[in-house]
């Protein structure tokens, strides 16, 4: 067995980038879940991380050979207000690993105890947020969205104090990189251009190696980051996903969904849907996510200015030109994905308006987001036999009937058969998403009754989100009125 899967590079950037920090031991950890499939992808099956002491490794009680634990330094705009020093207050980077296909990944424990950046926190996580992140991040991966991954989850055998005493948990997260927009902001706030350049070079080598071929590698890096972020947020919108806390310290440089705190997938559609208990002004509402993405990327571009040109005026012009591409890219990614969801293969004038009309009708009827698009994928261009199912989602069907007629007229301009179109639509319109009330049921069973069967059953269903699973009808159903989750919490 190969003992050491780690190949740590971040630690060589210098001590200003982190503080070496060991996890705080816990009293009686127990393994909740280990992601065997992900472990195989990462080549961890033949390493000490797959040994009999897995619980020790993923609770932080045992440091695996080759790991060099550290808490990363970063800043961040939190709800628009800049905090010059945040950092990993409850997370510890164990190190970097190289997968069999040559890709590099970061491995991090979250909820593993105090760091120098914990401020007034305890560095721990309640069990509920661990289960939520495990379910949501792995569901996102199966839905085809770039995301951090969940390798393992453990209970700590200890309680944490939030509004009440709650059982504690730790999640082991895998990411292409845990560098954030806020990491660059940390050094920009200190005027440390050399550190910004070192960090940019590190990010290029880890995540954007193609930028090395460009005339100005930092211009190419900023362009690539903006492109990935536009594509990512478009995918969120196409799934009805609301991140909940799009602070700059929660935006990954690698273009992955990161930090699943008060996140949620919509049930009843609303343009300005918010779930986060702390987002009182709807800054990070569903329909604000694209513009907030640009706001965050503008903060990133500001940190890049010393790298973009020889003088500040020219650098600002370069940055502005790159940022201007974001809206174009986002619209292209969003419209392409929404055409796929509605079965439109050709690119025709009026498609955007047709799709927006559907969303407006869904909003006025509080129609379920995921089921609307899934049931749409069952409909034929001529046959109306399946219309009853989708119409049941709408309280007033007159507007929707008019829209269906327009949609079918638009489909008549396509060349594919009903069967081919429906099959393609079903590859992008999931049957199952991690619905809030189902996640809450899994958390309640685990926290209140030490019962993880609800968690495991939901996880298994979410591994095949695009395929109808026999006997799993309840997992595709919206919540009953008494099951609706109106607010979600960071909780960590």
C-alpha positions in Angstrom: 0.0 0.0 0.0 1.3 3.4 -0.9 1.4 5.4 2.3 1.6 9.0 1.1 -0.9 10.4 -1.4 0.1 14.1 -0.8 2.1 16.4 -3.0 1.8 19.8 -1.3 2.6 22.9 -3.2 0.6 25.6 -1.5 2.8 25.4 1.6 5.8 26.4 -0.6 4.3 29.8 -1.4 5.4 31.2 1.9 4.3 31.6 5.5 2.3 34.8 4.6 -0.3 32.6 2.8 -1.2 30.4 5.8 -0.7 29.4 9.4 0.3 25.8 10.1 -2.5 24.4 12.2 -3.4 20.9 13.4 -7.0 19.8 13.8 -8.3 19.6 17.4 -8.9 16.0 18.5 -12.4 14.9 19.2 -13.6 12.5 21.8 -15.5 9.7 20.1 -15.7 10.1 16.3 -17.7 7.7 14.2 -17.7 7.5 10.4 -21.1 8.4 8.8 -20.1 8.0 5.2 -17.0 7.4 3.0 -17.3 8.1 -0.7 -15.7 5.0 -2.2 -16.4 6.2 -5.8 -14.6 9.5 -5.3 -11.8 7.8 -3.5 -11.3 5.5 -6.5 -11.3 8.5 -8.9 -8.7 10.2 -6.7 -6.5 7.1 -6.5 -6.8 6.9 -2.8 -7.8 3.2 -2.6 -4.1 2.2 -2.3 -3.2 4.8 0.3 -3.3 5.1 4.0 -6.4 7.2 3.7 -8.3 4.0 2.9 -6.9 2.1 5.9 -8.6 0.9 9.0 -8.0 4.3 10.6 -10.2 6.2 8.2 -12.3 7.5 11.1 -9.1 8.9 12.8 -8.0 10.6 9.6 -11.3 12.2 8.7 -12.0 13.4 12.3 -8.6 15.0 12.5 -7.5 12.8 15.4 -4.8 11.2 13.2 -2.7 13.2 10.7 -2.0 11.0 7.7 1.6 10.6 6.4 2.5 13.4 4.1 -0.2 15.8 5.2 0.9 19.3 6.2 -2.2 20.8 7.8 -2.7 24.6 7.5 -5.3 27.3 7.7 -5.4 29.5 4.6 -5.4 33.3 4.8 -7.9 35.3 2.9 -10.1 38.4 3.0 -13.6 38.9 1.7 -16.5 41.2 0.9 -19.3 39.9 3.1 -22.7 41.2 2.0 -20.8 44.0 0.3 -18.7 45.0 3.3 -15.0 44.3 3.1 -13.3 42.4 5.9 -9.5 42.5 5.4 -8.8 39.3 7.4 -11.0 36.3 7.4 -9.2 33.0 6.7 -10.1 29.4 7.4 -11.8 29.8 10.8 -13.2 26.2 10.9 -11.4 24.5 8.0 -7.9 23.0 7.7 -6.2 22.1 4.5 -4.6 18.7 4.9 -2.7 19.0 1.6 -2.8 18.4 -2.1 -3.1 15.1 -3.9 -2.5 14.1 -7.5 -5.1 11.8 -9.1 -4.2 8.9 -11.5 -5.1 11.1 -14.5 -2.6 13.8 -13.4 -5.1 16.3 -11.9 -4.4 18.0 -8.6 -6.9 18.4 -5.8 -7.0 19.9 -2.3 -8.2 17.9 0.7 -9.7 19.9 3.5 -11.4 19.1 6.9 -14.3 21.4 7.8 -15.4 21.6 11.3 -12.1 20.4 12.7 -11.4 23.0 15.4 -10.0 26.4 16.2 -7.5 28.2 14.0 -5.9 31.6 14.3 -8.7 32.8 12.0 -11.6 31.5 14.1 -12.2 34.9 15.7 -15.2 34.4 18.1 -16.1 31.0 16.7 -15.4 27.6 18.0 -14.0 26.2 14.7 -16.5 23.4 14.8 -19.5 22.4 12.7 -22.9 21.2 13.8 -23.9 17.8 12.3 -26.7 19.3 10.2 -24.5 21.5 7.9 -22.2 18.6 7.4 -25.0 16.4 6.1 -26.4 19.2 4.0 -23.1 19.9 2.3 -22.4 16.2 1.7 -25.8 15.7 0.1 -25.8 18.9 -1.9 -22.2 18.8 -3.2 -22.5 15.2 -4.3 -25.9 15.9 -5.9 -24.3 18.8 -7.8 -21.6 16.5 -9.1 -24.2 14.0 -10.4 -26.1 16.9 -12.0 -22.9 17.8 -13.9 -22.2 21.1 -12.1 -18.5 21.9 -11.1 -18.4 21.6 -7.3 -16.3 20.7 -4.3 -16.8 17.0 -3.5 -17.5 15.2 -0.2 -15.0 12.4 0.6 -16.1 11.6 4.1 -18.3 12.7 7.0 -18.0 11.9 10.7 -19.7 12.6 13.9 -17.4 14.0 16.6 -19.0 12.5 19.7 -19.2 16.1 21.0 -21.8 18.8 21.1 -21.5 22.3 19.7 -23.4 25.3 21.0 -25.5 27.3 18.5 -28.9 28.5 19.5 -29.0 25.1 21.3 -26.7 22.2 21.9 -26.3 20.2 18.7 -24.2 17.1 17.8 -21.0 18.0 16.0 -19.7 16.7 12.7 -16.7 17.1 10.3 -16.8 16.9 6.5 -13.8 16.1 4.3 -14.0 18.2 1.2 -12.1 17.8 -2.1 -11.7 20.8 -4.5 -9.7 21.6 -7.6 -8.5 24.5 -5.4 -9.6 26.2 -2.3 -8.1 29.5 -3.4 -10.9 32.2 -3.5 -11.4 35.7 -4.8 -10.8 36.7 -1.2 -7.4 35.1 -1.2 -6.2 37.6 -3.9 -8.0 40.4 -2.0 -6.0 39.6 1.1 -2.7 40.4 -0.5 -4.1 43.4 -2.5 -5.3 44.9 0.7 -1.7 44.7 2.0 -0.2 46.1 -1.3 1.8 42.9 -1.7 2.1 42.6 -5.5 4.7 39.9 -5.3 2.4 37.7 -3.3 -0.4 38.3 -5.8 1.9 37.3 -8.7 3.0 34.2 -6.8 -0.6 33.2 -6.1 -1.6 33.8 -9.7 1.3 31.6 -10.9 0.2 28.9 -8.5 -3.4 29.1 -9.7 -2.3 28.9 -13.4 -0.2 25.8 -12.7 -3.0 24.2 -10.7 -6.1 25.1 -12.6 -5.4 27.1 -15.9 -2.2 25.7 -17.4 -3.3 26.8 -20.9 -2.8 30.4 -19.8 1.0 29.7 -20.0 0.7 29.9 -23.8 -0.7 33.5 -23.8 1.3 36.7 -24.4 0.2 38.0 -21.0 -0.5 35.0 -18.8 -2.4 37.0 -16.2 -4.8 38.5 -18.8 -5.4 35.0 -20.0 -5.9 33.8 -16.4 -8.5 36.5 -15.6 -10.3 35.8 -18.9 -10.4 32.1 -18.0 -11.7 32.6 -14.5 -14.5 34.9 -15.8 -15.5 32.4 -18.4 -15.7 29.5 -15.9 -17.7 31.7 -13.4 -20.2 32.7 -16.1 -20.7 29.1 -17.1 -21.1 28.0 -13.4 -23.7 30.5 -12.4 -25.7 29.8 -15.6 -25.8 26.2 -14.5 -27.1 27.2 -11.0 -29.8 29.2 -12.6 -30.8 26.3 -14.9 -31.3 24.1 -11.9 -33.1 26.6 -9.6 -30.1 26.6 -7.2 -29.5 29.4 -4.8 -26.1 29.6 -3.3 -27.3 31.9 -0.5 -24.0 33.6 0.5 -22.0 34.7 -2.5 -19.4 36.6 -0.6 -16.1 37.0 -2.4 -14.5 34.6 0.1 -17.0 32.0 -1.0 -16.2 32.3 -4.8 -13.7 29.7 -6.0 -11.0 30.7 -8.4 -11.4 27.3 -10.0 -15.0 28.0 -11.0 -16.5 25.4 -8.7 -19.5 25.6 -6.3 -18.0 26.1 -2.9 -19.2 26.6 0.7 -22.6 25.0 0.9 -24.0 27.0 3.8 -27.6 28.4 3.5 -28.0 27.0 0.0 -31.2 25.6 -1.4 -32.8 24.3 -4.6 -36.1 26.0 -5.3 -39.5 24.2 -5.1 -42.1 26.8 -6.0 -40.5 29.2 -8.5 -40.0 32.9 -7.7 -37.6 35.2 -9.4 -36.3 36.7 -6.2 -36.4 33.6 -4.0 -34.2 33.7 -0.9 -33.7 31.1 1.7 -30.7 32.3 3.7 -31.7 33.5 7.2 -29.0 36.2 7.1 -29.7 37.6 3.6 -32.4 40.0 4.8 -32.0 42.5 1.9 -32.1 39.7 -0.8 -28.6 40.6 -2.0 -28.0 37.0 -3.0 -31.5 36.2 -4.3 -31.9 33.8 -7.2 -32.3 36.5 -9.8 -29.3 38.5 -8.5 -26.8 35.7 -8.7 -25.5 36.6 -12.2 -25.0 40.2 -11.4 -23.3 39.4 -8.0 -21.0 37.1 -10.0 -19.9 40.1 -12.0 -19.6 42.3 -8.9 -17.3 39.7 -7.3 -15.2 39.3 -10.5 -14.8 43.0 -10.6 -13.3 42.9 -7.1 -10.9 40.1 -8.4 -10.0 42.2 -11.5 -9.0 45.0 -9.1 -6.5 42.8 -7.5 -5.0 41.8 -10.9 -4.4 45.4 -12.1 -0.6 45.4 -11.3 -0.3 42.2 -13.4 -2.3 43.3 -16.5 -0.2 46.2 -17.9 2.7 48.5 -17.3 0.7 51.4 -16.1 -2.6 51.7 -14.1 -4.6 53.4 -16.8 -3.8 50.7 -19.3 -4.5 48.0 -16.7 -7.9 49.4 -15.9 -8.8 49.4 -19.6 -7.7 45.8 -20.0 -9.6 44.7 -17.0 -12.8 46.6 -18.1 -12.6 45.0 -21.6 -12.4 41.5 -20.0 -15.2 42.2 -17.5 -17.4 43.4 -20.3 -17.3 39.9 -21.8 -18.9 38.4 -18.7 -22.5 39.5 -19.5 -22.1 38.2 -23.0 -20.7 34.8 -21.9 -23.3 34.4 -19.2 -26.2 35.1 -21.6 -24.7 32.6 -24.0 -24.3 29.9 -21.4 -27.7 30.6 -19.8 -29.7 30.6 -23.1 -27.9 27.5 -24.5 -28.8 25.6 -21.3 -32.3 26.8 -21.2 -32.8 25.9 -24.9 -31.7 22.4 -23.9 -34.1 22.3 -21.0 -37.0 23.3 -23.3 -36.1 21.1 -26.2 -34.9 23.8 -28.6 -31.9 22.6 -30.7 -31.9 25.4 -33.2 -31.0 29.0 -32.2 -33.9 31.1 -33.4 -35.0 34.7 -32.7 -37.6 34.8 -29.9 -36.3 31.8 -28.0 -35.1 34.0 -25.1 -38.5 35.7 -24.8 -40.3 32.3 -25.0 -38.2 31.0 -22.1 -38.6 34.1 -20.0 -42.4 34.0 -20.6 -42.4 30.5 -19.1 -40.5 31.6 -16.1 -42.9 34.5 -15.5 -45.9 32.2 -15.8 -44.2 29.8 -13.4 -43.6 32.6 -10.9 -47.3 33.9 -11.0 -48.5 30.3 -10.4 -45.8 29.2 -7.9 -45.1 26.2 -10.1 -42.5 23.8 -9.0 -39.2 24.6 -10.8 -37.8 21.1 -11.3 -41.1 19.3 -12.0 -42.2 21.9 -14.6 -39.2 21.2 -16.8 -39.2 17.5 -16.1 -42.9 17.2 -17.1 -42.2 19.4 -20.1 -39.7 16.8 -21.3 -42.6 14.2 -21.4 -44.8 16.3 -23.8 -45.2 15.6 -27.6 -45.5 18.2 -30.3 -49.0 16.9 -31.3 -50.2 14.6 -28.6 -51.8 16.4 -25.6 -52.2 13.2 -23.5 -49.5 14.2 -21.0 -50.5 17.9 -20.6 -52.7 17.1 -17.6 -49.6 16.3 -15.5 -47.8 19.5 -16.1 -50.9 21.6 -15.9 -51.5 20.3 -12.4 -48.6 22.5 -11.3 -50.3 25.7 -12.3 -53.2 27.2 -10.4 -54.4 29.2 -13.4 -53.8 27.3 -16.6 -55.1 29.8 -19.2 -51.7 31.6 -19.5 -49.9 28.4 -19.6 -52.1 27.0 -22.3 -51.2 29.9 -24.5 -47.6 29.4 -23.8 -47.8 25.7 -24.6 -49.3 26.5 -27.9 -46.4 28.9 -28.7 -43.9 26.3 -27.5 -45.3 23.7 -29.8 -45.3 26.1 -32.7 -41.6 26.7 -32.0 -41.0 22.9 -31.8 -42.4 22.6 -35.3 -39.3 24.4 -36.6 -37.1 21.6 -35.2 -36.1 18.6 -37.2 -35.7 15.9 -34.5 -38.5 13.5 -33.5 -40.5 13.7 -30.3 -38.6 10.7 -28.9 -35.1 12.1 -29.7 -36.0 15.6 -28.3 -37.6 14.1 -25.1 -34.6 11.9 -24.5 -32.2 14.8 -24.8 -34.4 17.0 -22.5 -34.3 14.2 -19.9 -30.5 14.5 -19.7 -30.7 18.0 -18.4 -34.0 18.1 -16.5 -33.6 16.1 -13.3 -36.3 14.0 -11.7 -34.6 14.3 -8.3 -32.9 17.3 -6.6 -31.9 17.6 -2.9 -35.1 19.2 -1.8 -35.0 21.3 1.4 -37.7 19.3 3.2 -35.9 16.0 2.4 -32.6 17.3 3.6 -34.3 18.6 6.8 -35.8 15.2 7.4 -32.4 13.6 7.1 -30.9 16.1 9.5 -33.7 15.7 12.0 -33.4 11.9 12.0 -29.7 12.1 12.5 -29.6 14.9 15.1 -32.7 13.9 17.1 -32.6 10.1 16.8 -29.0 9.2 15.8 -30.6 7.7 12.7 -28.6 8.1 9.5 -30.8 5.8 7.3 -32.8 8.8 6.0 -29.6 10.5 5.0 -28.2 7.4 3.2 -31.5 6.7 1.4 -31.7 10.2 0.1 -28.0 10.1 -0.9 -28.6 7.0 -2.9 -31.6 8.4 -4.8 -29.6 11.6 -5.7 -26.8 9.5 -7.3 -29.1 9.0 -10.3 -31.0 12.3 -10.7 -32.1 12.0 -14.3 -33.5 8.5 -14.1 -37.0 7.5 -12.7 -36.4 5.1 -9.8 -39.1 2.6 -9.0 -40.8 3.2 -5.6 -39.0 6.6 -5.1 -41.9 8.9 -6.1 -41.9 10.8 -2.8 -38.3 12.0 -3.6 -39.6 14.0 -6.6 -42.5 15.5 -4.8 -42.6 19.1 -3.6 -43.1 19.6 0.1 -46.5 19.6 1.7 -47.4 23.0 3.3 -46.3 21.7 6.7 -43.0 20.6 5.3 -41.9 23.8 3.5 -38.5 25.1 4.6 -38.6 28.9 4.4 -35.1 29.6 5.8 -31.7 27.9 5.7 -28.8 28.5 8.0 -25.0 28.5 7.8 -25.0 26.6 11.1 -21.3 25.9 11.1 
